[in-house]
Amino acid sequence: MRVQILSSQHPGDMSGWLKEKSQSLLEKVTLLYDDLRKRDDLPEGLMNDLESYLYLVFENSTKILSFASGAEWQARDRDTIIEQGTSGLEEVLVKYGLLDETSEDKRTRKIQAFVKKFKVLVHEPGHIARTRIHEMLVKEGFEDPTTNEISGLIEKVTMGELPWEEFVNLATDLIRRMEANT
């Protein structure tokens, strides 16, 4: 839904400005919250107080942002950020139409595209597929333990330490693991 916010102090629609400011506030407070949750040197009482204060900040900020973006606010929006931090904020921003996809969605999509290309390549002759797989791993550039393992295996093939057929078997098992985790 398109929202128009008018002000007697400024000509024109202020919804974009309000979205920008409230989203920026939510992003910064969420980063602070993530950092605080990682710390183990804060007194327990202080962390409980901070969580209580931030609970209200997240509630009110998500209400403002949902209003400015024309999205429906739910208490779950606040809770998602409190429970998941930055990844939860990304989910809320997607819900409000301010982000196309979360980082996790993007990572999953990249892995699925990699798996699809890889499954085709392993059926090509080793001397052709090896180079293409290596290039694909470098090009994709995502950090994933399984792709790191595949990269190590392809390096062994390149060095003559691992036969192509054995690589295909090992890498196929790794690809199954990737598919199970996405």
Accessible surface in RSA format (square Angstrom, percent):
REM  Atomic radii and reference values for relative SASA: ProtOr
REM  Chains: A
REM  Algorithm: Lee & Richards
REM  Probe-radius: 1.40
REM  Slices: 20
REM RES _ NUM      All-atoms   Total-Side   Main-Chain    Non-polar    All polar
REM                ABS   REL    ABS   REL    ABS   REL    ABS   REL    ABS   REL
RES MET A   1   185.63  96.1 119.62  79.2  66.01 157.2 110.38  93.8  75.25  99.7
RES ARG A   2   179.79  75.5 149.25  76.1  30.54  72.7  84.87 116.0  94.93  57.5
RES VAL A   3    23.14  15.2  16.66  15.1   6.48  15.6  19.97  17.4   3.17   8.6
RES GLN A   4   119.95  67.1  91.69  67.0  28.26  67.3  21.34  45.4  98.61  74.8
RES ILE A   5    31.14  17.7  28.11  20.9   3.03   7.3  31.14  22.4   0.00   0.0
RES LEU A   6   123.53  68.8  94.21  67.4  29.32  73.7  94.40  66.3  29.12  78.4
RES SER A   7    41.48  35.1  22.13  29.5  19.35  44.6  22.41  47.7  19.07  26.7
RES SER A   8   127.61 107.8  75.05 100.2  52.56 121.1  58.87 125.4  68.74  96.3
RES GLN A   9   150.01  83.9 119.36  87.2  30.65  73.0  38.98  83.0 111.03  84.2
RES HIS A  10    92.57  50.6  87.92  61.1   4.65  11.9  51.11  52.7  41.46  48.2
RES PRO A  11   132.93  96.9 105.71  96.4  27.21  98.9 116.97  96.6  15.96  99.2
RES GLY A  12    45.44  56.0   0.00   N/A  45.44  56.0  34.10  93.6  11.34  25.4
RES ASP A  13    48.25  33.8  20.38  20.3  27.87  65.9  17.97  42.3  30.28  30.2
RES MET A  14    32.91  17.0  32.75  21.7   0.17   0.4  22.44  19.1  10.47  13.9
RES SER A  15     2.07   1.7   2.07   2.8   0.00   0.0   0.37   0.8   1.70   2.4
RES GLY A  16    41.28  50.9   0.00   N/A  41.28  50.9  32.72  89.8   8.56  19.2
RES TRP A  17   134.22  53.9 126.24  61.1   7.98  18.7 113.15  60.3  21.07  34.2
RES LEU A  18    41.12  22.9  41.12  29.4   0.00   0.0  41.12  28.9   0.00   0.0
RES LYS A  19    53.46  26.1  53.46  32.8   0.00   0.0  12.70  11.4  40.75  43.4
RES GLU A  20   104.59  60.0  94.72  71.7   9.87  23.5  42.50  82.2  62.09  50.7
RES LYS A  21    95.13  46.4  89.81  55.1   5.32  12.7  47.88  43.1  47.25  50.3
RES SER A  22     6.67   5.6   3.29   4.4   3.38   7.8   6.47  13.8   0.20   0.3
RES GLN A  23    38.85  21.7  38.85  28.4   0.00   0.0   5.28  11.2  33.56  25.5
RES SER A  24    46.28  39.1  44.97  60.0   1.31   3.0  20.31  43.2  25.97  36.4
RES LEU A  25    84.84  47.3  79.11  56.6   5.73  14.4  84.11  59.1   0.74   2.0
RES LEU A  26     0.40   0.2   0.10   0.1   0.30   0.8   0.40   0.3   0.00   0.0
RES GLU A  27    59.32  34.1  57.99  43.9   1.33   3.2  18.20  35.2  41.12  33.6
RES LYS A  28   128.94  62.9 123.35  75.7   5.60  13.3  79.71  71.7  49.23  52.4
RES VAL A  29    20.57  13.5  19.67  17.8   0.90   2.2  20.57  17.9   0.00   0.0
RES THR A  30     0.78   0.6   0.78   0.8   0.00   0.0   0.78   1.0   0.00   0.0
RES LEU A  31    91.67  51.1  91.67  65.6   0.00   0.0  91.67  64.4   0.00   0.0
RES LEU A  32    92.53  51.5  88.58  63.4   3.94   9.9  91.56  64.3   0.97   2.6
RES TYR A  33     7.06   3.3   7.06   4.0   0.00   0.0   1.40   1.1   5.66   7.0
RES ASP A  34    20.89  14.6  19.22  19.1   1.68   4.0  10.47  24.6  10.42  10.4
RES ASP A  35    79.80  55.9  77.77  77.4   2.03   4.8  20.01  47.1  59.79  59.6
RES LEU A  36    21.65  12.1  21.05  15.1   0.61   1.5  21.05  14.8   0.61   1.6
RES ARG A  37    93.53  39.3  63.54  32.4  29.98  71.4  30.35  41.5  63.17  38.3
RES LYS A  38   162.27  79.2 128.33  78.7  33.94  80.8  90.74  81.7  71.54  76.2
RES ARG A  39   122.38  51.4 101.61  51.8  20.78  49.5  35.38  48.4  87.00  52.7
RES ASP A  40   142.45  99.8 108.15 107.6  34.30  81.1  45.06 106.0  97.39  97.1
RES ASP A  41    97.39  68.2  64.76  64.5  32.63  77.2  44.95 105.8  52.44  52.3
RES LEU A  42    37.95  21.1  20.29  14.5  17.66  44.4  20.68  14.5  17.27  46.5
RES PRO A  43    86.80  63.3  74.11  67.6  12.68  46.1  86.51  71.4   0.29   1.8
RES GLU A  44   137.34  78.9 126.31  95.6  11.03  26.3  48.95  94.7  88.39  72.2
RES GLY A  45    45.02  55.5   0.00   N/A  45.02  55.5  37.41 102.7   7.61  17.1
RES LEU A  46    78.74  43.8  73.73  52.7   5.01  12.6  75.82  53.2   2.92   7.9
RES MET A  47    29.24  15.1  29.24  19.4   0.00   0.0  28.59  24.3   0.65   0.9
RES ASN A  48    77.40  53.4  73.74  71.3   3.66   8.8  23.86  57.4  53.54  51.7
RES ASP A  49    72.16  50.5  71.33  71.0   0.83   2.0   4.22   9.9  67.94  67.8
RES LEU A  50    43.89  24.4  43.89  31.4   0.00   0.0  43.89  30.8   0.00   0.0
RES GLU A  51    67.26  38.6  62.29  47.1   4.97  11.8  16.84  32.6  50.42  41.2
RES SER A  52    67.56  57.1  56.96  76.0  10.60  24.4  32.97  70.2  34.59  48.5
RES TYR A  53   139.07  64.9 136.02  77.4   3.05   7.9  97.94  73.6  41.13  50.7
RES LEU A  54    16.46   9.2  16.46  11.8   0.00   0.0  16.46  11.6   0.00   0.0
RES TYR A  55    86.58  40.4  86.28  49.1   0.30   0.8  61.06  45.9  25.52  31.5
RES LEU A  56   103.35  57.6 103.22  73.8   0.14   0.3 103.35  72.6   0.00   0.0
RES VAL A  57    52.23  34.4  47.45  43.0   4.78  11.5  52.13  45.3   0.10   0.3
RES PHE A  58     0.02   0.0   0.02   0.0   0.00   0.0   0.02   0.0   0.00   0.0
RES GLU A  59    30.50  17.5  30.50  23.1   0.00   0.0   0.34   0.7  30.15  24.6
RES ASN A  60    77.57  53.5  76.86  74.3   0.70   1.7  21.07  50.7  56.49  54.6
RES SER A  61     4.57   3.9   4.20   5.6   0.37   0.9   0.27   0.6   4.30   6.0
RES THR A  62     0.00   0.0   0.00   0.0   0.00   0.0   0.00   0.0   0.00   0.0
RES LYS A  63    83.12  40.5  78.95  48.4   4.16   9.9  41.11  37.0  42.00  44.7
RES ILE A  64    76.48  43.5  73.66  54.9   2.82   6.8  76.48  55.1   0.00   0.0
RES LEU A  65     0.00   0.0   0.00   0.0   0.00   0.0   0.00   0.0   0.00   0.0
RES SER A  66     3.28   2.8   3.28   4.4   0.00   0.0   0.00   0.0   3.28   4.6
RES PHE A  67   120.32  60.2 112.05  69.4   8.27  21.5 119.57  72.5   0.74   2.1
RES ALA A  68     1.51   1.4   0.00   0.0   1.51   3.4   0.00   0.0   1.51   4.0
RES SER A  69    16.48  13.9   0.99   1.3  15.49  35.7   2.25   4.8  14.24  19.9
RES GLY A  70    15.10  18.6   0.00   N/A  15.10  18.6   5.08  13.9  10.02  22.4
RES ALA A  71    25.12  23.1   4.88   7.5  20.23  46.0  14.10  19.9  11.01  29.2
RES GLU A  72   127.00  72.9 112.60  85.2  14.40  34.3  49.97  96.6  77.04  62.9
RES TRP A  73    67.84  27.2  49.50  24.0  18.34  43.1  49.50  26.4  18.34  29.8
RES GLN A  74    87.81  49.1  83.58  61.1   4.23  10.1  20.20  43.0  67.62  51.3
RES ALA A  75    43.74  40.2  38.95  60.1   4.79  10.9  38.95  54.9   4.79  12.7
RES ARG A  76   119.12  50.0 115.59  58.9   3.54   8.4  64.33  87.9  54.79  33.2
RES ASP A  77     4.76   3.3   4.12   4.1   0.64   1.5   0.64   1.5   4.12   4.1
RES ARG A  78    21.02   8.8  21.02  10.7   0.00   0.0   0.00   0.0  21.02  12.7
RES ASP A  79    37.23  26.1  36.27  36.1   0.96   2.3   6.95  16.4  30.28  30.2
RES THR A  80    10.41   7.4  10.41  10.6   0.00   0.0   2.50   3.4   7.92  12.0
RES ILE A  81     0.00   0.0   0.00   0.0   0.00   0.0   0.00   0.0   0.00   0.0
RES ILE A  82    37.71  21.5  36.15  26.9   1.57   3.8  36.15  26.0   1.57   4.3
RES GLU A  83   102.35  58.8  75.12  56.8  27.23  64.8  40.78  78.9  61.57  50.3
RES GLN A  84    70.15  39.2  53.28  38.9  16.86  40.2  27.77  59.1  42.38  32.1
RES GLY A  85     0.02   0.0   0.00   N/A   0.02   0.0   0.02   0.1   0.00   0.0
RES THR A  86    51.38  36.5  50.21  50.9   1.18   2.8  48.71  65.4   2.68   4.1
RES SER A  87    56.51  47.8  52.00  69.4   4.51  10.4  40.10  85.4  16.41  23.0
RES GLY A  88     0.00   0.0   0.00   N/A   0.00   0.0   0.00   0.0   0.00   0.0
RES LEU A  89     5.61   3.1   5.61   4.0   0.00   0.0   5.61   3.9   0.00   0.0
RES GLU A  90    31.23  17.9  31.23  23.6   0.00   0.0   8.05  15.6  23.18  18.9
RES GLU A  91    79.83  45.8  72.85  55.1   6.98  16.6  26.34  50.9  53.50  43.7
RES VAL A  92     4.22   2.8   3.17   2.9   1.05   2.5   4.22   3.7   0.00   0.0
RES LEU A  93     6.35   3.5   6.35   4.5   0.00   0.0   6.35   4.5   0.00   0.0
RES VAL A  94    51.74  34.0  42.13  38.1   9.61  23.2  42.13  36.6   9.61  26.1
RES LYS A  95    86.84  42.4  55.49  34.0  31.35  74.7  65.92  59.3  20.92  22.3
RES TYR A  96     9.48   4.4   0.00   0.0   9.48  24.7   1.46   1.1   8.01   9.9
RES GLY A  97    63.69  78.5   0.00   N/A  63.69  78.5  31.84  87.4  31.85  71.3
RES LEU A  98    46.16  25.7  19.70  14.1  26.46  66.5  24.50  17.2  21.65  58.3
RES LEU A  99    65.55  36.5  55.32  39.6  10.23  25.7  59.81  42.0   5.74  15.4
RES ASP A 100   146.66 102.7 116.02 115.5  30.64  72.4  35.27  83.0 111.39 111.1
RES GLU A 101    41.83  24.0  37.22  28.2   4.61  11.0  16.80  32.5  25.03  20.4
RES THR A 102    11.75   8.4  11.75  11.9   0.00   0.0   9.22  12.4   2.53   3.8
RES SER A 103    66.01  55.8  59.25  79.1   6.77  15.6  38.29  81.5  27.72  38.8
RES GLU A 104    91.58  52.6  87.18  66.0   4.40  10.5  53.04 102.6  38.54  31.5
RES ASP A 105    70.08  49.1  64.41  64.1   5.68  13.4  15.56  36.6  54.52  54.4
RES LYS A 106    99.10  48.3  99.10  60.8   0.00   0.0  43.32  39.0  55.78  59.4
RES ARG A 107    80.47  33.8  77.24  39.4   3.23   7.7  46.68  63.8  33.79  20.5
RES THR A 108    28.90  20.6  28.90  29.3   0.00   0.0  21.92  29.4   6.99  10.6
RES ARG A 109   123.99  52.1 122.21  62.3   1.78   4.2  65.44  89.4  58.55  35.5
RES LYS A 110    63.05  30.8  61.93  38.0   1.12   2.7  32.55  29.3  30.51  32.5
RES ILE A 111     3.85   2.2   3.85   2.9   0.00   0.0   3.85   2.8   0.00   0.0
RES GLN A 112    97.79  54.7  90.29  66.0   7.50  17.9  33.04  70.3  64.74  49.1
RES ALA A 113    41.91  38.5  35.01  54.0   6.90  15.7  40.88  57.6   1.03   2.7
RES PHE A 114     0.20   0.1   0.13   0.1   0.08   0.2   0.15   0.1   0.05   0.2
RES VAL A 115     8.23   5.4   8.23   7.5   0.00   0.0   8.23   7.2   0.00   0.0
RES LYS A 116   154.24  75.2 149.18  91.5   5.06  12.1  96.79  87.1  57.45  61.2
RES LYS A 117    89.50  43.7  84.77  52.0   4.74  11.3  66.32  59.7  23.18  24.7
RES PHE A 118     1.65   0.8   1.65   1.0   0.00   0.0   1.65   1.0   0.00   0.0
RES LYS A 119    94.95  46.3  93.02  57.1   1.92   4.6  58.31  52.5  36.64  39.0
RES VAL A 120    96.37  63.4  90.62  82.0   5.74  13.8  94.55  82.2   1.82   4.9
RES LEU A 121    17.87  10.0  17.87  12.8   0.00   0.0  17.87  12.5   0.00   0.0
RES VAL A 122    13.73   9.0   7.17   6.5   6.56  15.8   7.17   6.2   6.56  17.8
RES HIS A 123   155.15  84.8 120.32  83.6  34.83  89.1  83.47  86.0  71.68  83.4
RES GLU A 124    44.13  25.3  38.72  29.3   5.41  12.9  23.20  44.9  20.94  17.1
RES PRO A 125    73.96  53.9  61.41  56.0  12.55  45.6  73.39  60.6   0.57   3.5
RES GLY A 126    15.13  18.7   0.00   N/A  15.13  18.7   7.63  20.9   7.50  16.8
RES HIS A 127   133.80  73.1 116.79  81.2  17.01  43.5  88.14  90.8  45.66  53.1
RES ILE A 128    66.21  37.7  61.05  45.5   5.16  12.4  65.32  47.0   0.88   2.4
RES ALA A 129     0.00   0.0   0.00   0.0   0.00   0.0   0.00   0.0   0.00   0.0
RES ARG A 130    66.26  27.8  66.26  33.8   0.00   0.0   1.34   1.8  64.92  39.3
RES THR A 131    57.44  40.9  55.90  56.7   1.54   3.7  46.12  61.9  11.32  17.1
RES ARG A 132   116.06  48.7 112.85  57.5   3.22   7.7  29.21  39.9  86.85  52.6
RES ILE A 133     0.00   0.0   0.00   0.0   0.00   0.0   0.00   0.0   0.00   0.0
RES HIS A 134    78.71  43.0  78.71  54.7   0.00   0.0  51.74  53.3  26.97  31.4
RES GLU A 135   100.59  57.7  95.76  72.4   4.83  11.5  40.90  79.1  59.69  48.7
RES MET A 136    14.18   7.3  10.45   6.9   3.73   8.9  12.40  10.5   1.78   2.4
RES LEU A 137    23.36  13.0  11.64   8.3  11.71  29.4  12.27   8.6  11.09  29.8
RES VAL A 138   103.22  67.9  83.85  75.9  19.37  46.7  90.92  79.0  12.30  33.4
RES LYS A 139   160.72  78.4 129.56  79.5  31.16  74.2  95.34  85.8  65.38  69.6
RES GLU A 140    28.70  16.5  19.80  15.0   8.90  21.2   4.54   8.8  24.16  19.7
RES GLY A 141    62.07  76.6   0.00   N/A  62.07  76.6  30.21  82.9  31.87  71.4
RES PHE A 142    30.24  15.1  12.99   8.0  17.24  44.9  17.94  10.9  12.30  35.2
RES GLU A 143   144.60  83.0 119.57  90.5  25.03  59.6  65.28 126.3  79.33  64.8
RES ASP A 144    13.92   9.7  13.46  13.4   0.46   1.1   0.78   1.8  13.13  13.1
RES PRO A 145   102.02  74.4  95.88  87.4   6.14  22.3 100.29  82.8   1.72  10.7
RES THR A 146     8.24   5.9   8.24   8.4   0.00   0.0   0.00   0.0   8.24  12.5
RES THR A 147     5.34   3.8   4.60   4.7   0.73   1.7   4.14   5.6   1.20   1.8
RES ASN A 148    70.98  48.9  61.26  59.2   9.72  23.4  24.96  60.1  46.02  44.5
RES GLU A 149    77.36  44.4  67.88  51.4   9.49  22.6  38.79  75.0  38.57  31.5
RES ILE A 150     0.00   0.0   0.00   0.0   0.00   0.0   0.00   0.0   0.00   0.0
RES SER A 151    42.38  35.8  41.13  54.9   1.25   2.9  11.76  25.1  30.62  42.9
RES GLY A 152    36.84  45.4   0.00   N/A  36.84  45.4  34.55  94.8   2.29   5.1
RES LEU A 153    25.77  14.4  24.95  17.8   0.82   2.1  24.95  17.5   0.82   2.2
RES ILE A 154     1.02   0.6   1.02   0.8   0.00   0.0   1.02   0.7   0.00   0.0
RES GLU A 155    82.70  47.5  82.64  62.5   0.06   0.2  39.19  75.8  43.52  35.5
RES LYS A 156    99.42  48.5  98.97  60.7   0.45   1.1  45.73  41.2  53.69  57.2
RES VAL A 157    21.51  14.2  11.50  10.4  10.01  24.1  11.50  10.0  10.01  27.1
RES THR A 158    68.50  48.7  42.71  43.3  25.79  61.5  38.80  52.1  29.70  44.9
RES MET A 159   124.01  64.2  94.35  62.4  29.66  70.6  83.52  71.0  40.49  53.6
RES GLY A 160    67.81  83.6   0.00   N/A  67.81  83.6  33.33  91.5  34.48  77.2
RES GLU A 161   119.28  68.5  83.66  63.3  35.62  84.8  41.60  80.5  77.68  63.4
RES LEU A 162    15.66   8.7  11.20   8.0   4.45  11.2  11.90   8.4   3.76  10.1
RES PRO A 163    76.48  55.7  63.85  58.2  12.63  45.9  75.78  62.6   0.70   4.3
RES TRP A 164    39.65  15.9  33.92  16.4   5.73  13.5  29.50  15.7  10.15  16.5
RES GLU A 165   121.44  69.7 118.10  89.3   3.34   8.0  67.88 131.3  53.56  43.7
RES GLU A 166    81.87  47.0  78.89  59.7   2.97   7.1  26.18  50.6  55.69  45.5
RES PHE A 167     0.00   0.0   0.00   0.0   0.00   0.0   0.00   0.0   0.00   0.0
RES VAL A 168    31.27  20.6  31.27  28.3   0.00   0.0  31.27  27.2   0.00   0.0
RES ASN A 169    97.09  67.0  92.39  89.3   4.70  11.3  24.61  59.2  72.47  70.0
RES LEU A 170    72.44  40.3  70.86  50.7   1.59   4.0  70.94  49.8   1.50   4.0
RES ALA A 171     0.00   0.0   0.00   0.0   0.00   0.0   0.00   0.0   0.00   0.0
RES THR A 172    40.61  28.9  39.90  40.5   0.71   1.7  36.62  49.2   3.99   6.0
RES ASP A 173    80.89  56.7  73.16  72.8   7.72  18.3  26.40  62.1  54.49  54.3
RES LEU A 174    11.44   6.4  11.35   8.1   0.09   0.2  11.44   8.0   0.00   0.0
RES ILE A 175     3.02   1.7   3.02   2.2   0.00   0.0   3.02   2.2   0.00   0.0
RES ARG A 176   140.18  58.9 134.58  68.6   5.60  13.3  58.92  80.5  81.26  49.2
RES ARG A 177   110.54  46.4 103.95  53.0   6.60  15.7  48.77  66.7  61.77  37.4
RES MET A 178     4.89   2.5   1.94   1.3   2.95   7.0   4.83   4.1   0.06   0.1
RES GLU A 179    68.16  39.1  54.66  41.4  13.51  32.2  28.07  54.3  40.10  32.7
RES ALA A 180    85.76  78.9  45.77  70.6  39.99  91.0  58.20  82.0  27.57  73.0
RES ASN A 181   104.86  72.3  78.31  75.7  26.55  63.9  28.80  69.3  76.05  73.5
RES THR A 182    59.34  42.2   7.68   7.8  51.66 123.1  21.88  29.4  37.46  56.6
END  Absolute sums over single chains surface
CHAIN  1 A    11138.3       9277.1       1861.2       6313.8       4824.5
END  Absolute sums over all chains
TOTAL         11138.3       9277.1       1861.2       6313.8       4824.5
